């Protein structure tokens, strides 16, 4: 590592589409702790085009060359979920710090294997559960921890994200549940983690996981594809603090209402909402104590937004929050949060939700 900068190699860097272009580059290029020295796409021509577009000196179409390059200290992985495992393991084998987007793997077993490898190497590792670095949700968590609610009695959350009935061929892989990119793994993983982070981890769940759209049309090839990926999830249960919890997560065809979470306690109420996922579109927070007339806007202290003002709002903002936290962890030698251990915890929750649905039983979350 250079004394001044953490040198980053980004895997999944096509400038025309993808999460890296929407979030990782706008974040990292505006953080003084980092220098993007390398990038990788699947083809030489797109790698060269991306390097020219972003002004990055090293371009690769083989991720193995990027992760082993001596001018890369940290590997950022933002590609399709089925590729996460092999890329993360290669970066860890090369002794590099790793940031991997969520989901960490296609299932719990992959997440556990990556976590064990990261800890054996002694490198820093972070997973892209960006809601944990959103200033509004950080404030919500503070208020819960400070006793604003009194005894937390119940929490409800809904996530209805608008999509489309139709697919394009480059996204048809998501129809297969085994590829790990669906309403439970992505929508559920991000938002259930946000709930657990702010209010408390899950203790037990009773759930229903269903696939309502069992066939989808692929527009550019004029074919249909069978769907096994779930698109609707219903959960009822308890948190470790004893509070009752209910959650609904769904990919809906048109005009989803976004995300909403309501937390009720013996002394007050907190309500957070966003027009999309809370880690992408900044939530609004309202609160009210039992002695007040009703809900009012709750301001977010400036200290909870720790990135430079040049970082744009939207997808890049909370990613930048995460990378700044990761840089501090690397500098001090302290663990970075949320790390791969947290990813394992969320993967385990999702596996329990699936098993509860399959068995019809109320299950404890280990």
Secondary structure, DSSP 8 states (H G I E B T S, - for coil): --SS-EEEEEES--TTSSHIIIIIHHHHTT-TTEEEEEEE-SSHHHHHHHHHHHT-SEEES-HHHHHT-TT-SEEEE-S-GGGHHHHHHHHHHTT-EEEEESSSSSSHHHHHHHHHHHHHHT--EEEE-GGGG-HHHHHHHHHHHHTTTSSEEEEEEEEEEE--S-B-GGGGGGGSGGGS-SIIIIIIHHHHHHHHHHT--EEEEEEEEE-S--EEEEGGGTEEEE--S--EEEEEEEETTS-EEEEEEEEESS---EEEEEEEESSEEEEEEESS-TTTS--EEEEEETTSSS-EE----GGG--S-TTS-SSHHHHHHHHHHHHHHHHHHT---SS-HHHHHHHHHHHHHHHHHHHHT--EE--
